């Protein structure tokens, strides 16, 4: 993947030198032409094209901002109620993620979402212990995390 990115930048700069124009628009056109060339030669590169991983990273970032916004609204609605009607809980989340950086990223995304915090990771790195401010159904919370954050992290980390 790093080789593909480097090759694409080299092709974009080569395009700029050929045209003797050093503007941003010339670079973008050269980058797009380089990407097209890499797409045409993708069978010579090991692994998938790097644009797929960049797209997966962008989707993960957008998912985090969406979840952050929704959690902020939920916490705000809990706070402005005259009677504090919350059901705090600690639950175990079984994760399918393997590497340390994936588990750390998942823990950070959960912790950065208002109303939740990852308290501990098990020794075998298969369970996360999560405290939440308000929860109605533990199974629904586990399914929500698995279908959103964990799925997006797995898309980013797949080779």
CNS distance restraints for C-alpha pairs under 8 A (distance, minus, plus):
assign (resid   1 and name CA) (resid   5 and name CA) 6.43 0.50 0.50
assign (resid   1 and name CA) (resid  47 and name CA) 7.56 0.50 0.50
assign (resid   1 and name CA) (resid  48 and name CA) 7.75 0.50 0.50
assign (resid   1 and name CA) (resid  49 and name CA) 6.96 0.50 0.50
assign (resid   1 and name CA) (resid  50 and name CA) 5.27 0.50 0.50
assign (resid   2 and name CA) (resid   6 and name CA) 6.16 0.50 0.50
assign (resid   2 and name CA) (resid  50 and name CA) 7.93 0.50 0.50
assign (resid   3 and name CA) (resid   7 and name CA) 5.97 0.50 0.50
assign (resid   4 and name CA) (resid   8 and name CA) 6.07 0.50 0.50
assign (resid   4 and name CA) (resid  38 and name CA) 7.43 0.50 0.50
assign (resid   4 and name CA) (resid  49 and name CA) 7.57 0.50 0.50
assign (resid   4 and name CA) (resid  50 and name CA) 6.69 0.50 0.50
assign (resid   5 and name CA) (resid   9 and name CA) 6.33 0.50 0.50
assign (resid   5 and name CA) (resid  50 and name CA) 7.07 0.50 0.50
assign (resid   6 and name CA) (resid  10 and name CA) 6.20 0.50 0.50
assign (resid   7 and name CA) (resid  11 and name CA) 6.14 0.50 0.50
assign (resid   7 and name CA) (resid  34 and name CA) 7.88 0.50 0.50
assign (resid   8 and name CA) (resid  12 and name CA) 6.18 0.50 0.50
assign (resid   8 and name CA) (resid  31 and name CA) 6.13 0.50 0.50
assign (resid   8 and name CA) (resid  34 and name CA) 5.14 0.50 0.50
assign (resid   8 and name CA) (resid  35 and name CA) 6.11 0.50 0.50
assign (resid   8 and name CA) (resid  38 and name CA) 7.43 0.50 0.50
assign (resid   9 and name CA) (resid  13 and name CA) 6.15 0.50 0.50
assign (resid   9 and name CA) (resid  31 and name CA) 6.48 0.50 0.50
assign (resid   9 and name CA) (resid  34 and name CA) 7.71 0.50 0.50
assign (resid  10 and name CA) (resid  14 and name CA) 6.01 0.50 0.50
assign (resid  11 and name CA) (resid  15 and name CA) 6.14 0.50 0.50
assign (resid  11 and name CA) (resid  30 and name CA) 6.60 0.50 0.50
assign (resid  11 and name CA) (resid  31 and name CA) 6.84 0.50 0.50
assign (resid  11 and name CA) (resid  33 and name CA) 7.99 0.50 0.50
assign (resid  11 and name CA) (resid  34 and name CA) 5.35 0.50 0.50
assign (resid  12 and name CA) (resid  16 and name CA) 6.39 0.50 0.50
assign (resid  12 and name CA) (resid  27 and name CA) 5.57 0.50 0.50
assign (resid  12 and name CA) (resid  28 and name CA) 7.32 0.50 0.50
assign (resid  12 and name CA) (resid  29 and name CA) 7.50 0.50 0.50
assign (resid  12 and name CA) (resid  30 and name CA) 4.00 0.50 0.50
assign (resid  12 and name CA) (resid  31 and name CA) 4.50 0.50 0.50
assign (resid  12 and name CA) (resid  32 and name CA) 7.85 0.50 0.50
assign (resid  12 and name CA) (resid  33 and name CA) 7.54 0.50 0.50
assign (resid  12 and name CA) (resid  34 and name CA) 6.15 0.50 0.50
assign (resid  13 and name CA) (resid  17 and name CA) 6.28 0.50 0.50
assign (resid  13 and name CA) (resid  27 and name CA) 6.61 0.50 0.50
assign (resid  13 and name CA) (resid  30 and name CA) 7.05 0.50 0.50
assign (resid  14 and name CA) (resid  18 and name CA) 6.12 0.50 0.50
assign (resid  14 and name CA) (resid  30 and name CA) 7.76 0.50 0.50
assign (resid  15 and name CA) (resid  19 and name CA) 6.25 0.50 0.50
assign (resid  15 and name CA) (resid  26 and name CA) 7.58 0.50 0.50
assign (resid  15 and name CA) (resid  27 and name CA) 7.35 0.50 0.50
assign (resid  15 and name CA) (resid  30 and name CA) 5.20 0.50 0.50
assign (resid  16 and name CA) (resid  20 and name CA) 5.82 0.50 0.50
assign (resid  16 and name CA) (resid  21 and name CA) 5.51 0.50 0.50
assign (resid  16 and name CA) (resid  22 and name CA) 5.80 0.50 0.50
assign (resid  16 and name CA) (resid  26 and name CA) 6.00 0.50 0.50
assign (resid  16 and name CA) (resid  27 and name CA) 6.07 0.50 0.50
assign (resid  16 and name CA) (resid  30 and name CA) 6.83 0.50 0.50
assign (resid  17 and name CA) (resid  21 and name CA) 6.77 0.50 0.50
assign (resid  17 and name CA) (resid  22 and name CA) 7.57 0.50 0.50
assign (resid  21 and name CA) (resid  26 and name CA) 6.57 0.50 0.50
assign (resid  22 and name CA) (resid  26 and name CA) 6.60 0.50 0.50
assign (resid  22 and name CA) (resid  27 and name CA) 7.22 0.50 0.50
assign (resid  23 and name CA) (resid  27 and name CA) 6.49 0.50 0.50
assign (resid  24 and name CA) (resid  28 and name CA) 6.18 0.50 0.50
assign (resid  25 and name CA) (resid  29 and name CA) 6.18 0.50 0.50
assign (resid  26 and name CA) (resid  30 and name CA) 6.07 0.50 0.50
assign (resid  27 and name CA) (resid  31 and name CA) 5.96 0.50 0.50
assign (resid  28 and name CA) (resid  32 and name CA) 6.13 0.50 0.50
assign (resid  29 and name CA) (resid  33 and name CA) 6.13 0.50 0.50
assign (resid  30 and name CA) (resid  34 and name CA) 5.96 0.50 0.50
assign (resid  31 and name CA) (resid  35 and name CA) 6.06 0.50 0.50
assign (resid  32 and name CA) (resid  36 and name CA) 6.16 0.50 0.50
assign (resid  33 and name CA) (resid  37 and name CA) 6.22 0.50 0.50
assign (resid  34 and name CA) (resid  38 and name CA) 6.15 0.50 0.50
assign (resid  35 and name CA) (resid  39 and name CA) 6.07 0.50 0.50
assign (resid  36 and name CA) (resid  40 and name CA) 6.25 0.50 0.50
assign (resid  37 and name CA) (resid  41 and name CA) 6.31 0.50 0.50
assign (resid  38 and name CA) (resid  42 and name CA) 5.74 0.50 0.50
assign (resid  39 and name CA) (resid  49 and name CA) 7.39 0.50 0.50
assign (resid  41 and name CA) (resid  45 and name CA) 7.45 0.50 0.50
assign (resid  42 and name CA) (resid  48 and name CA) 7.85 0.50 0.50
assign (resid  42 and name CA) (resid  49 and name CA) 6.80 0.50 0.50
assign (resid  45 and name CA) (resid  49 and name CA) 7.95 0.50 0.50
assign (resid  47 and name CA) (resid 159 and name CA) 6.44 0.50 0.50
assign (resid  48 and name CA) (resid  52 and name CA) 7.27 0.50 0.50
assign (resid  48 and name CA) (resid 159 and name CA) 7.10 0.50 0.50
assign (resid  49 and name CA) (resid  53 and name CA) 7.70 0.50 0.50
assign (resid  50 and name CA) (resid  54 and name CA) 6.44 0.50 0.50
assign (resid  51 and name CA) (resid  55 and name CA) 6.01 0.50 0.50
assign (resid  52 and name CA) (resid  56 and name CA) 6.21 0.50 0.50
assign (resid  53 and name CA) (resid  57 and name CA) 6.18 0.50 0.50
assign (resid  53 and name CA) (resid 155 and name CA) 7.67 0.50 0.50
assign (resid  53 and name CA) (resid 156 and name CA) 5.71 0.50 0.50
assign (resid  54 and name CA) (resid  58 and name CA) 6.20 0.50 0.50
assign (resid  55 and name CA) (resid  59 and name CA) 6.18 0.50 0.50
assign (resid  56 and name CA) (resid  60 and name CA) 6.20 0.50 0.50
assign (resid  56 and name CA) (resid 152 and name CA) 7.05 0.50 0.50
assign (resid  56 and name CA) (resid 155 and name CA) 6.10 0.50 0.50
assign (resid  56 and name CA) (resid 156 and name CA) 5.31 0.50 0.50
assign (resid  57 and name CA) (resid  61 and name CA) 6.28 0.50 0.50
assign (resid  57 and name CA) (resid 156 and name CA) 5.89 0.50 0.50
assign (resid  58 and name CA) (resid  62 and name CA) 6.20 0.50 0.50
assign (resid  59 and name CA) (resid  63 and name CA) 5.98 0.50 0.50
assign (resid  59 and name CA) (resid 152 and name CA) 7.37 0.50 0.50
assign (resid  60 and name CA) (resid  64 and name CA) 6.15 0.50 0.50
assign (resid  60 and name CA) (resid 149 and name CA) 7.38 0.50 0.50
assign (resid  60 and name CA) (resid 152 and name CA) 5.54 0.50 0.50
assign (resid  60 and name CA) (resid 153 and name CA) 7.02 0.50 0.50
assign (resid  60 and name CA) (resid 156 and name CA) 7.98 0.50 0.50
assign (resid  61 and name CA) (resid  65 and name CA) 6.37 0.50 0.50
assign (resid  62 and name CA) (resid  66 and name CA) 6.18 0.50 0.50
assign (resid  63 and name CA) (resid  67 and name CA) 6.11 0.50 0.50
assign (resid  63 and name CA) (resid 148 and name CA) 7.48 0.50 0.50
assign (resid  63 and name CA) (resid 149 and name CA) 7.65 0.50 0.50
assign (resid  64 and name CA) (resid  68 and name CA) 5.90 0.50 0.50
assign (resid  64 and name CA) (resid 109 and name CA) 7.07 0.50 0.50
assign (resid  64 and name CA) (resid 149 and name CA) 7.69 0.50 0.50
assign (resid  65 and name CA) (resid  69 and name CA) 6.08 0.50 0.50
assign (resid  66 and name CA) (resid  70 and name CA) 6.24 0.50 0.50
assign (resid  67 and name CA) (resid  71 and name CA) 5.97 0.50 0.50
assign (resid  67 and name CA) (resid 113 and name CA) 7.08 0.50 0.50
assign (resid  68 and name CA) (resid  72 and name CA) 6.10 0.50 0.50
assign (resid  68 and name CA) (resid 112 and name CA) 7.73 0.50 0.50
assign (resid  68 and name CA) (resid 113 and name CA) 5.29 0.50 0.50
assign (resid  68 and name CA) (resid 114 and name CA) 6.99 0.50 0.50
assign (resid  69 and name CA) (resid  73 and name CA) 6.38 0.50 0.50
assign (resid  70 and name CA) (resid  74 and name CA) 6.29 0.50 0.50
assign (resid  71 and name CA) (resid  75 and name CA) 6.11 0.50 0.50
assign (resid  71 and name CA) (resid 113 and name CA) 6.37 0.50 0.50
assign (resid  71 and name CA) (resid 114 and name CA) 5.71 0.50 0.50
assign (resid  71 and name CA) (resid 115 and name CA) 7.13 0.50 0.50
assign (resid  72 and name CA) (resid  76 and name CA) 6.00 0.50 0.50
assign (resid  72 and name CA) (resid 113 and name CA) 7.84 0.50 0.50
assign (resid  72 and name CA) (resid 114 and name CA) 6.03 0.50 0.50
assign (resid  73 and name CA) (resid  77 and name CA) 6.11 0.50 0.50
assign (resid  74 and name CA) (resid  78 and name CA) 6.32 0.50 0.50
assign (resid  75 and name CA) (resid  79 and name CA) 6.17 0.50 0.50
assign (resid  75 and name CA) (resid 114 and name CA) 6.99 0.50 0.50
assign (resid  75 and name CA) (resid 115 and name CA) 6.57 0.50 0.50
assign (resid  76 and name CA) (resid  80 and name CA) 6.23 0.50 0.50
assign (resid  77 and name CA) (resid  81 and name CA) 6.52 0.50 0.50
assign (resid  78 and name CA) (resid  84 and name CA) 6.86 0.50 0.50
assign (resid  78 and name CA) (resid  85 and name CA) 7.28 0.50 0.50
assign (resid  78 and name CA) (resid  86 and name CA) 7.42 0.50 0.50
assign (resid  79 and name CA) (resid  84 and name CA) 7.09 0.50 0.50
assign (resid  81 and name CA) (resid  85 and name CA) 7.92 0.50 0.50
assign (resid  86 and name CA) (resid 133 and name CA) 6.90 0.50 0.50
assign (resid  86 and name CA) (resid 134 and name CA) 5.17 0.50 0.50
assign (resid  86 and name CA) (resid 135 and name CA) 7.77 0.50 0.50
assign (resid  87 and name CA) (resid 133 and name CA) 6.71 0.50 0.50
assign (resid  87 and name CA) (resid 134 and name CA) 4.64 0.50 0.50
assign (resid  87 and name CA) (resid 135 and name CA) 5.75 0.50 0.50
assign (resid  87 and name CA) (resid 136 and name CA) 7.27 0.50 0.50
assign (resid  88 and name CA) (resid 131 and name CA) 7.35 0.50 0.50
assign (resid  88 and name CA) (resid 132 and name CA) 5.61 0.50 0.50
assign (resid  88 and name CA) (resid 133 and name CA) 4.52 0.50 0.50
assign (resid  88 and name CA) (resid 134 and name CA) 4.72 0.50 0.50
assign (resid  88 and name CA) (resid 135 and name CA) 6.34 0.50 0.50
assign (resid  89 and name CA) (resid 131 and name CA) 5.75 0.50 0.50
assign (resid  89 and name CA) (resid 132 and name CA) 5.53 0.50 0.50
assign (resid  89 and name CA) (resid 133 and name CA) 6.85 0.50 0.50
assign (resid  89 and name CA) (resid 134 and name CA) 7.00 0.50 0.50
assign (resid  89 and name CA) (resid 135 and name CA) 6.74 0.50 0.50
assign (resid  90 and name CA) (resid 129 and name CA) 6.77 0.50 0.50
assign (resid  90 and name CA) (resid 130 and name CA) 5.50 0.50 0.50
assign (resid  90 and name CA) (resid 131 and name CA) 4.34 0.50 0.50
assign (resid  90 and name CA) (resid 132 and name CA) 6.38 0.50 0.50
assign (resid  91 and name CA) (resid 129 and name CA) 5.78 0.50 0.50
assign (resid  91 and name CA) (resid 130 and name CA) 5.47 0.50 0.50
assign (resid  91 and name CA) (resid 131 and name CA) 6.61 0.50 0.50
assign (resid  91 and name CA) (resid 138 and name CA) 7.06 0.50 0.50
assign (resid  92 and name CA) (resid 127 and name CA) 6.22 0.50 0.50
assign (resid  92 and name CA) (resid 128 and name CA) 5.68 0.50 0.50
assign (resid  92 and name CA) (resid 129 and name CA) 4.69 0.50 0.50
assign (resid  92 and name CA) (resid 130 and name CA) 6.32 0.50 0.50
assign (resid  93 and name CA) (resid 127 and name CA) 5.42 0.50 0.50
assign (resid  93 and name CA) (resid 128 and name CA) 4.97 0.50 0.50
assign (resid  93 and name CA) (resid 129 and name CA) 6.24 0.50 0.50
assign (resid  93 and name CA) (resid 130 and name CA) 7.13 0.50 0.50
assign (resid  93 and name CA) (resid 142 and name CA) 6.19 0.50 0.50
assign (resid  94 and name CA) (resid 126 and name CA) 5.70 0.50 0.50
assign (resid  94 and name CA) (resid 127 and name CA) 4.55 0.50 0.50
assign (resid  94 and name CA) (resid 128 and name CA) 6.47 0.50 0.50
assign (resid  95 and name CA) (resid 126 and name CA) 5.36 0.50 0.50
assign (resid  95 and name CA) (resid 127 and name CA) 5.90 0.50 0.50
assign (resid  95 and name CA) (resid 128 and name CA) 7.21 0.50 0.50
assign (resid  95 and name CA) (resid 146 and name CA) 7.87 0.50 0.50
assign (resid  95 and name CA) (resid 150 and name CA) 7.81 0.50 0.50
assign (resid  96 and name CA) (resid 126 and name CA) 6.91 0.50 0.50
assign (resid  97 and name CA) (resid 102 and name CA) 6.21 0.50 0.50
assign (resid  97 and name CA) (resid 103 and name CA) 6.22 0.50 0.50
assign (resid  97 and name CA) (resid 126 and name CA) 7.68 0.50 0.50
assign (resid  97 and name CA) (resid 150 and name CA) 7.53 0.50 0.50
assign (resid  97 and name CA) (resid 154 and name CA) 7.37 0.50 0.50
assign (resid  98 and name CA) (resid 102 and name CA) 6.96 0.50 0.50
assign (resid  98 and name CA) (resid 103 and name CA) 7.19 0.50 0.50
assign (resid  98 and name CA) (resid 125 and name CA) 7.57 0.50 0.50
assign (resid  99 and name CA) (resid 103 and name CA) 6.50 0.50 0.50
assign (resid 100 and name CA) (resid 104 and name CA) 6.02 0.50 0.50
assign (resid 101 and name CA) (resid 105 and name CA) 5.95 0.50 0.50
assign (resid 102 and name CA) (resid 106 and name CA) 6.16 0.50 0.50
assign (resid 102 and name CA) (resid 153 and name CA) 6.79 0.50 0.50
assign (resid 102 and name CA) (resid 157 and name CA) 7.76 0.50 0.50
assign (resid 103 and name CA) (resid 107 and name CA) 6.06 0.50 0.50
assign (resid 103 and name CA) (resid 125 and name CA) 7.79 0.50 0.50
assign (resid 104 and name CA) (resid 108 and name CA) 6.05 0.50 0.50
assign (resid 105 and name CA) (resid 109 and name CA) 6.10 0.50 0.50
assign (resid 105 and name CA) (resid 153 and name CA) 7.98 0.50 0.50
assign (resid 106 and name CA) (resid 110 and name CA) 6.17 0.50 0.50
assign (resid 106 and name CA) (resid 149 and name CA) 6.68 0.50 0.50
assign (resid 106 and name CA) (resid 150 and name CA) 6.73 0.50 0.50
assign (resid 106 and name CA) (resid 153 and name CA) 7.48 0.50 0.50
assign (resid 107 and name CA) (resid 111 and name CA) 6.02 0.50 0.50
assign (resid 107 and name CA) (resid 117 and name CA) 7.94 0.50 0.50
assign (resid 107 and name CA) (resid 118 and name CA) 5.87 0.50 0.50
assign (resid 107 and name CA) (resid 128 and name CA) 7.91 0.50 0.50
assign (resid 108 and name CA) (resid 112 and name CA) 5.91 0.50 0.50
assign (resid 108 and name CA) (resid 118 and name CA) 7.91 0.50 0.50
assign (resid 109 and name CA) (resid 113 and name CA) 6.36 0.50 0.50
assign (resid 109 and name CA) (resid 149 and name CA) 7.57 0.50 0.50
assign (resid 110 and name CA) (resid 116 and name CA) 6.30 0.50 0.50
assign (resid 110 and name CA) (resid 117 and name CA) 6.24 0.50 0.50
assign (resid 110 and name CA) (resid 118 and name CA) 6.71 0.50 0.50
assign (resid 111 and name CA) (resid 116 and name CA) 5.60 0.50 0.50
assign (resid 111 and name CA) (resid 117 and name CA) 4.19 0.50 0.50
assign (resid 111 and name CA) (resid 118 and name CA) 5.73 0.50 0.50
assign (resid 112 and name CA) (resid 116 and name CA) 7.68 0.50 0.50
assign (resid 112 and name CA) (resid 117 and name CA) 7.55 0.50 0.50
assign (resid 113 and name CA) (resid 117 and name CA) 7.83 0.50 0.50
assign (resid 115 and name CA) (resid 132 and name CA) 5.57 0.50 0.50
assign (resid 115 and name CA) (resid 133 and name CA) 4.91 0.50 0.50
assign (resid 115 and name CA) (resid 134 and name CA) 7.28 0.50 0.50
assign (resid 116 and name CA) (resid 130 and name CA) 6.84 0.50 0.50
assign (resid 116 and name CA) (resid 131 and name CA) 5.63 0.50 0.50
assign (resid 116 and name CA) (resid 132 and name CA) 4.36 0.50 0.50
assign (resid 116 and name CA) (resid 133 and name CA) 6.31 0.50 0.50
assign (resid 117 and name CA) (resid 130 and name CA) 5.66 0.50 0.50
assign (resid 117 and name CA) (resid 131 and name CA) 5.33 0.50 0.50
assign (resid 117 and name CA) (resid 132 and name CA) 6.55 0.50 0.50
assign (resid 118 and name CA) (resid 128 and name CA) 6.70 0.50 0.50
assign (resid 118 and name CA) (resid 129 and name CA) 5.81 0.50 0.50
assign (resid 118 and name CA) (resid 130 and name CA) 4.41 0.50 0.50
assign (resid 118 and name CA) (resid 131 and name CA) 6.34 0.50 0.50
assign (resid 119 and name CA) (resid 128 and name CA) 7.60 0.50 0.50
assign (resid 119 and name CA) (resid 129 and name CA) 5.51 0.50 0.50
assign (resid 119 and name CA) (resid 130 and name CA) 5.64 0.50 0.50
assign (resid 119 and name CA) (resid 131 and name CA) 6.67 0.50 0.50
assign (resid 120 and name CA) (resid 128 and name CA) 5.96 0.50 0.50
assign (resid 120 and name CA) (resid 129 and name CA) 5.19 0.50 0.50
assign (resid 120 and name CA) (resid 130 and name CA) 7.42 0.50 0.50
assign (resid 121 and name CA) (resid 125 and name CA) 5.99 0.50 0.50
assign (resid 121 and name CA) (resid 126 and name CA) 7.65 0.50 0.50
assign (resid 121 and name CA) (resid 127 and name CA) 5.89 0.50 0.50
assign (resid 121 and name CA) (resid 128 and name CA) 4.65 0.50 0.50
assign (resid 121 and name CA) (resid 129 and name CA) 6.28 0.50 0.50
assign (resid 122 and name CA) (resid 126 and name CA) 6.37 0.50 0.50
assign (resid 122 and name CA) (resid 127 and name CA) 5.30 0.50 0.50
assign (resid 122 and name CA) (resid 128 and name CA) 6.41 0.50 0.50
assign (resid 122 and name CA) (resid 129 and name CA) 7.88 0.50 0.50
assign (resid 135 and name CA) (resid 141 and name CA) 7.59 0.50 0.50
assign (resid 137 and name CA) (resid 141 and name CA) 6.41 0.50 0.50
assign (resid 138 and name CA) (resid 142 and name CA) 6.21 0.50 0.50
assign (resid 139 and name CA) (resid 143 and name CA) 6.11 0.50 0.50
assign (resid 140 and name CA) (resid 144 and name CA) 6.00 0.50 0.50
assign (resid 141 and name CA) (resid 145 and name CA) 6.26 0.50 0.50
assign (resid 142 and name CA) (resid 146 and name CA) 6.13 0.50 0.50
assign (resid 143 and name CA) (resid 147 and name CA) 5.96 0.50 0.50
assign (resid 144 and name CA) (resid 148 and name CA) 6.06 0.50 0.50
assign (resid 145 and name CA) (resid 149 and name CA) 5.54 0.50 0.50
assign (resid 145 and name CA) (resid 150 and name CA) 6.33 0.50 0.50
assign (resid 146 and name CA) (resid 150 and name CA) 4.93 0.50 0.50
assign (resid 146 and name CA) (resid 151 and name CA) 6.09 0.50 0.50
assign (resid 147 and name CA) (resid 151 and name CA) 5.53 0.50 0.50
assign (resid 148 and name CA) (resid 152 and name CA) 6.18 0.50 0.50
assign (resid 149 and name CA) (resid 153 and name CA) 6.12 0.50 0.50
assign (resid 150 and name CA) (resid 154 and name CA) 6.16 0.50 0.50
assign (resid 151 and name CA) (resid 155 and name CA) 6.35 0.50 0.50
assign (resid 152 and name CA) (resid 156 and name CA) 6.43 0.50 0.50
assign (resid 153 and name CA) (resid 157 and name CA) 6.20 0.50 0.50
assign (resid 154 and name CA) (resid 158 and name CA) 6.00 0.50 0.50
